[in-house]
C-alpha cells in the first residue's frame, strides 16, 4: 500500500530546501484534494491562509460510522502523518498545530506522542509544537468549526459561515483544518512516485474480509465490494451514516468517485462503505441510522433535533406494522425539510439515508404500512 | 426580493431589509437586542434556490430572495409543528402561540417526549415549555456576563440548566431575571407567588379584623403594566393600576415611590457624610438587590463602598411594619405587605434574614409585573376600561425624585436634587439634571455643587458593571449608580414581555414625563417624608433610621463553588 511507505523524514528534508511558496505550488500541482469529504484542493486551502498568528488543525475525529481509514494510518504509519503536519506547517508558516483526536481513539495518543517525541529534532528546525487534543466523543466535532469550539473549551456547536476558518478560525486566528489522510499523503508527493488516484476505502458490513483497502479512484462498485468478499449477495450499500445509500444490483457497474456518487443523490463522505446483505430490512436499517443521528445531533436547531426524533418514532411505528400511508408521507416530508432547513452539515445530511431509502426501496416501506 | 429590486446597505441581514420594505417574516428565537443565532429555523427564506435563515444571513450581490414560496411556508410550518409538539403551553398571549396562529397550525401530529421540570429558587426553568431558542443563554452570557446557564446534553435531551445542574438558588445566579424577560414561552420564569397571595386575599375577606393587607407598587411598573393589556409602551396606568389593586381586595394601596424618597434622603445624607469625611468613596448605590448579590459573591472588596441603605422596597416594608402598623393599631404579623416589583431579585431580597425589623419579614409577598397582570386578568377585571384611583395616604405621597427611580440614571438624578440643597444651601431652580440621562451602558459626568466637583458614573446591565469594576475605572468617581438590568428597573426581569431596547426607551420617557408633571420634584420637599422624620424617625442617619432603614453586607460564597 502506498500509504504505508516509510518516508523517514526524507520528504520533509527536501521541502526545507525549497521556498514556502514553492512547496504550496508543488502541492497544488500534484492535484491532492482533501480526503475527508468535500474534496477541496489542499494546495488552494493552504494558499488562502491569512497573515499573523496561524494554526493548523489535524482533524483526526473520524466519527462517521463505517469509516476507519484514519485510524488505520495512525496505527500503522503515524510518522508519515507527523511528517505531513511538519511540511504543511512549514509551507504555511505555522508554529502551533493541534491534532484533534477522536475520544474513542484515546489509545492512540501515547503512540502519537512517542512519535512526536522521536521526531523532535526535525520539528525544532521549523520551531513547531504539536498538541494532541482528545475529543469527548461527539460526532459533530468532525466539523472544522466545531473542532475549534471544542479546542477553545466550549460546547461543540458549528459556527456560522462566513467567516470561514482561513479568515477567523481557532481563537479568532487564521486556521487551516486538514484530514489525517490528506496530511499523510503530503510527504509522499515530495518523495516521488506518488499516485494521486490511490485512495483508502473502509469496507464493513456483511463481509468475510472487512477492513481498509487501497483502490484507485474510478473503480467500479462491483470491484470494490468483491475485494472484501461479501458473505451473501449485497443488497444495499451505505456510504457512512450521512452519505445515503444505493441498491447494489442497480448500481454495481457505477464507477466510484465523488462526482458519480453525488449524481445519484448520495455523498462519498470519508469513503466508508457499509455493505448490507440480502437478508437485511431497509426499515430496520433506517431506524438504526436514525438512532445514530438522534444520539449525535447537538440540539442546536429545531428541525434536526426534533425532526430526527419524529423520524425515529415513525420508523418504529412502521416497523411494528402499525404505520399508515399518511405516516409515510409525513416521513418523506420530514426527510426533505430536515435536510433543507437545518443549520449545519450534520443536519442537512442526517436524512440522506432515509431519502435514498424512500427513493429506491419505497415498496418495502409500503408493504409494512396499512 | 420577491421579484422587486431592493437597495441595501452593507452588513444588513435579509430580515432587516424585509422589515424595512414592509415584508413580514415570522421570527421566534430572533430578538432585536441579541445576536441572531438561527436556532429555531422559522425565519426561513429562499435565496437562489436554497433555504436560509433570514435573521443571520447577510445580504450579498445578486441575491434572489423569496419570502413566501410554498417551500418556505411548508418548511416554516413543519418546524413550528416540531417545536410545538414538544411543549406544554397554556396561555395564548405568548409569542410562540401568536406565531403558531400566524403560521396556520391547527393540529400537531406528534406527541410530547420531554418529561422533566425543575422548580428551584426565585427563578425556575421549566423544560416542559422550553423550545431551546437560546435567548436566555445569550442574555446571561453576553449581556449580563454571568454565564450561569447553558445548554447541556445532546439531541432531544438538550436542556438549559445551571453548571452541574445545581439548584439555581445555590448557583452564582444574581436573579436579575433577564433570562425570564427574554424567554418567548414562559419556560424561564419567576417562582409563582400568586397562589399564596390568593389564599391571603381570601383569608382577609373572611377574617377582616385580624388581617390587614397593604400593597406597594414600584415606580417602574406603572409605565409597563398597561402593555399587558394592549396599551402602547409609553402609557402610564397609575390610576387604573391603583383601582384594579383595590378591586383585587387590598385594603390600602401605597406607592414604593415613598420608599424611594426615603431612600434618597438616607442615601444623599450618607453621601454627604462620606464626602465630608472623604471615606469609603465612591459610594455605590444599593437599590438593586441583584447587584448586591453580585457584589457579595464576586466583589467582596466593594462591600464597604456600597451604601448601607436598604432598597426602597425594604424601607417601605420596615416603615409599614413599624410606623404604619402602630398607627393603625395592627400587629406587625397581621399586617401583610405585598409589593409589586418589576424585578425577580426582589423576591430573594424580601426573604433575606436580615430584612426583619418587627419580628417578621418586612415584605411578605413580592409579585412581578407579569404576575399582577395575570392576576388582574384572572379576576376578570376589565383593566382598560377602568376608572382612575388614587394612592392612599400617608405612604402614597411621593416626589418626582421617587418616580424616576425606575430609569437608569434616575437614582443619581434624584440624589443630586437633594444634595444640591445640602451643599449649596440654595433652593434648586433647575431640577432636571439632563447630563445623567441617557442609554449608554456606562456613562459618566461631572457636576459642580457649591465649591465641589462631583464625579458621577452610571452603569446598567451586569456586564457593564463588571466592565466598570474590572477596568479599575470605578475608583475615579465619587458616586456610582449600579443597576443590574439594562435600562434600570424599567427593563427588569419581571416586566411584561416582549421587552426590547425600543420599548425600554419608551418606558423611560414615560417616567420622565410623569416626573415633569409632578408638583413636588425633590424628595426632601415631600410633606409625607417631612412628617415621618418629624413624628417617627428623627433625622436622616439618626438612631432609628439606622436601625430600620440600613443594613449590612457580608461576603457570600455560592454554595457549590
HADDOCK unambig.tbl for C-alpha pairs under 7 A between the chains (distance, minus, plus):
assign (segid A and resid 294 and name CA) (segid B and resid 155 and name CA) 5.94 0.50 0.50
assign (segid A and resid 295 and name CA) (segid B and resid 154 and name CA) 6.91 0.50 0.50
assign (segid A and resid 295 and name CA) (segid B and resid 155 and name CA) 5.92 0.50 0.50
assign (segid A and resid 296 and name CA) (segid B and resid 154 and name CA) 6.73 0.50 0.50
assign (segid A and resid 296 and name CA) (segid B and resid 155 and name CA) 6.40 0.50 0.50
assign (segid A and resid 297 and name CA) (segid B and resid 154 and name CA) 6.22 0.50 0.50
assign (segid A and resid 297 and name CA) (segid B and resid 155 and name CA) 4.79 0.50 0.50
assign (segid A and resid 298 and name CA) (segid B and resid 154 and name CA) 4.77 0.50 0.50
assign (segid A and resid 298 and name CA) (segid B and resid 155 and name CA) 5.10 0.50 0.50
assign (segid A and resid 299 and name CA) (segid B and resid 154 and name CA) 5.46 0.50 0.50
assign (segid A and resid 299 and name CA) (segid B and resid 155 and name CA) 4.33 0.50 0.50
assign (segid A and resid 299 and name CA) (segid B and resid 156 and name CA) 6.32 0.50 0.50
assign (segid A and resid 299 and name CA) (segid B and resid 158 and name CA) 5.68 0.50 0.50
assign (segid A and resid 300 and name CA) (segid B and resid 39 and name CA) 5.97 0.50 0.50
assign (segid A and resid 301 and name CA) (segid B and resid 39 and name CA) 4.34 0.50 0.50
assign (segid A and resid 301 and name CA) (segid B and resid 40 and name CA) 5.65 0.50 0.50
assign (segid A and resid 301 and name CA) (segid B and resid 41 and name CA) 6.82 0.50 0.50
assign (segid A and resid 302 and name CA) (segid B and resid 39 and name CA) 6.49 0.50 0.50
assign (segid A and resid 302 and name CA) (segid B and resid 40 and name CA) 5.29 0.50 0.50
assign (segid A and resid 302 and name CA) (segid B and resid 41 and name CA) 6.52 0.50 0.50
assign (segid A and resid 302 and name CA) (segid B and resid 79 and name CA) 6.57 0.50 0.50
assign (segid A and resid 302 and name CA) (segid B and resid 83 and name CA) 6.74 0.50 0.50
assign (segid A and resid 303 and name CA) (segid B and resid 79 and name CA) 5.85 0.50 0.50
assign (segid A and resid 305 and name CA) (segid B and resid 155 and name CA) 5.36 0.50 0.50
assign (segid A and resid 305 and name CA) (segid B and resid 156 and name CA) 5.68 0.50 0.50
assign (segid A and resid 306 and name CA) (segid B and resid 82 and name CA) 5.94 0.50 0.50
assign (segid A and resid 306 and name CA) (segid B and resid 156 and name CA) 6.50 0.50 0.50
assign (segid A and resid 307 and name CA) (segid B and resid 82 and name CA) 6.65 0.50 0.50
assign (segid A and resid 337 and name CA) (segid B and resid 75 and name CA) 5.96 0.50 0.50
assign (segid A and resid 340 and name CA) (segid B and resid 51 and name CA) 6.36 0.50 0.50
assign (segid A and resid 341 and name CA) (segid B and resid 41 and name CA) 6.72 0.50 0.50
assign (segid A and resid 341 and name CA) (segid B and resid 51 and name CA) 6.11 0.50 0.50
assign (segid A and resid 341 and name CA) (segid B and resid 52 and name CA) 6.97 0.50 0.50
